[in-house]
Amino acid sequence: MRGRPDIPSVFAALEGPPAPRASGSSRRRRINNDKAAGPVALVFRGMPLPVITPRTAGSAGIRRTYGHRIDWEAPVTGG
């Protein structure tokens, strides 16, 4: 909450609606928390990861979630 003049304005901004990139991840989190893998499923889940991970590392979903960068040297604008 860089650029806010005081702490109450920071809390007011945090209580507002989430950023567009955050709203999609909260929806996915609700869906995925309803699933619980057992011990056998955990073993099979990890087996294809070395093959799948290099192919999906540059996907649009990954870039949308982790590609956001903040220019800390840029002046703060807007509310």
HUHU-V714425 format. One record per backbone hydrogen bond with DSSP energy under -1.0 kcal/mol. NH is the residue of the N-H (numbers start at 0). CO is the residue of the C=O. If there is no record, write none. Layout:
# HUHU-V714425
nh = {NH	NH}
co = {CO	CO}
This chain:
# HUHU-V714425
nh = {3	9	10	11	12	13	14	21	22	25	26	27	28	29	30	31	32	34	41	42	43	44	45	50	51	52	55	56	58	62	63	64	65	66	71	73}
co = {0	5	6	7	8	9	10	18	18	21	22	23	24	25	26	27	28	31	37	38	39	40	41	47	47	48	51	52	55	58	59	60	61	62	69	70}
